[in-house]
Amino acid sequence: MAGLGGRMSTVVKAKVSKLLDRAEDPAETLDYSYQKQVEQLQNVKKGIADVVTAKKRLQMQEATLQQSVVKLDTQARQALSSGQEDLARTALERKNVAQTELQSLDTQVSELEEQQQKLTDSEQKLRAKIESFRTKKEVIKAQYSAAEAQVRISEAATGVGEQMADVGLAMQRAVDKTENMRARADAVSELEAAGTFDDVTALGSGEDDIDRQLKQLSSQPAVDDELAKMKSELGTPAGAPQLSPQSEGAEPAPADGGQAPAGGGQA
Amino acid sequence: MIVRISGEDQYELPDEDAERLGELEAAVTAAVEEGRESDFSEAYSALLDLVRSDGRVVGDEEIASSDVILPPSDLTLEEAGMEFTGEGLIPD
């Protein structure tokens, strides 16, 4: 048999063969082989559904975080306008954490999207092969002697088996990736459960445990920068109407130093 | 010679391509062993390109076993390292 004989292709081929060995004996009866294939196709579908579920979960978290970012930004502005700089800083720290999580969720959602597409394509290919096998088995049944039919069906079953094993590997890869992402999603859930993205105005006096942890999580220079930017947008805390000259590119603050548009001020 | 790119398609290639494919595979393996990221991506893309450009896609309705199975096209250097050196494979 022709082959590259190199280490890479040998390893992958060995993997596929291993999966094939675990599969049913291809010398089983024709109908039984076909039935097995259809069952496996169902597993593939289930695997795709799992990827979709994982993706939806991440998307829901994204939506929640998105809202938190807007809310915390608004709260930071409000706190700053009323001269509560500490509270504004806390809100910005939390916003910073939420934004960081958002970015990584975003990457993961697109990765899952890609996996889903690939698996869907593979599933279609496998389905076509199985359908072809079904047709073939009827022909084999009708035309060949038992012994020859055995050989032919064995070849065909191996070919379908390879396709199946390949989908299996792709699936395993997707599952591994989803596992990593689940860890990330859980981390976000923990932050949410700890009240990280809750209403900062509901905070009592003094910093709590969450705040101390967040200070470590959030990038301080980014928070400092944003606080400075927000100050310049809002004008001085005293509500003086002038705009500080170093606010490059910032939206001019309303003359009364009041509500600025929420959701601005990208870090 | 039938070559499968894992997660994509099977391709039927002329037997003359075997030598060139072998060379490219050796280049990929060497880059993986030495952890050279850019050489790895370059050699692996070249290998896949050869298969895709010279090969005829085996139709979905055709049932055939592959002579060669290549890893997925988005294989990372890290994954490749685990593939070729992990799981008790002894480097030669």
Interface residues (C-beta under 8 A of the other chain):
Chain A: M1 A2 G3 L4 G5 G6 R7 M8 S9 V11 V12 K13 V16 K118 S122 Q124 K125 A128 K129 E131 S132 F133 K136 E155 A156 T158 G159 V160 E162 D166 L169 A170 R173
Chain B: M1 R4 S6 G7 D9 D15 A18 L21 G22 E25 A26 V28 T29 D60 E61 E62 I63 A64 S65 S66 D67 V68 I69 L70 P71 P72 A80 E83 F84 L89 D92
